């Protein structure tokens, strides 16, 4: 038992899964083994993980379990492809030689009897993609019951990281766990394809199109209790309320709910011209007025020949947020107090757009 993480020995759960349309009276016995392997990347920890894996497999290969439906899952604290133990490599004459592979190769190489379902999943870590340390292994009695991909039995996923769950919980890695939940779907019913209700496709309002100013966008979903996810191009996050777009934006939305298939994706594109400030037309190519830098952070210079009078700065709602007088050749204005966003400078009949960072 020394091989396992201190005080965290494998736990066995035997239960009956109830399934419709089976030849076994709807009761399907499952043996689930939850493990927590020794962590860290040192040689001793690697040896402990490897020893634990060998000992566990010897038990599962024995008389008591070799004909049971086995699922091994939990925190393996190492990869199915390679290992996080840095001492597994040695460079000789400029070539890298692997001294050790995954400590779970005894399971992975026994392809007739076991399958590592999560072997091909990857996660972003330290700027790159790595295999997972939270994994699932099944015995050959379950090979035909696993839903392996998104084209089987009408399901949209088979074996996957629960990224949508993470997105639905604020501060997941600090309030819940720094491990990403992993799911695998199994099917034990009749030979007919199972059916599940699908979450209604969210509705985006107003519709996309050409707009002369910022646009406020809302999303609703007719499926009660569904969580709406929204993306503007950098991954999905949970929708929390009305969004205001100040520049050209394509928004995509979908929704999910436990026990149901995820909705279809809905998208709308908003082309925002910003052609009005207090009811007047903007000349975005105002030749006699130049502003720089653009984008600007702390200071904005307004320059041009024979400038006179005053300047005004408006936000995209048409509200004047700053004004002042100009010298003949221009002026440098302190804009550090302005919130980040898009603004319009008005000098006489000229209007120029700039971005405040």
Protein Blocks (a to p, Z undefined) as FASTA:
>chain_A
ZZpcehiacdddddddddehianlopacdddddddddedjbfklmmmmmmmmmmmmmmmm
mmklmmcccddedjehpafehcfbfklpcceehiacdfbdcfklmmmmmmmlgccfklmg
ccdeehiacddfbdcdddfklmmmpcfbfkeghiabfbdcdfklmmmpghklmmmomcdc
ddddddfbdfbdcdddddddddddddedddfbdcddddddfbghiacdddehiapaddfb
dcddfbdcddddddddehiacddddddddddeklagehiacdfklfkbccdddddfkbcc
dddehiehjdddddfkopafbdcdddfkbccddfklpccddddddehjbccddddZZ
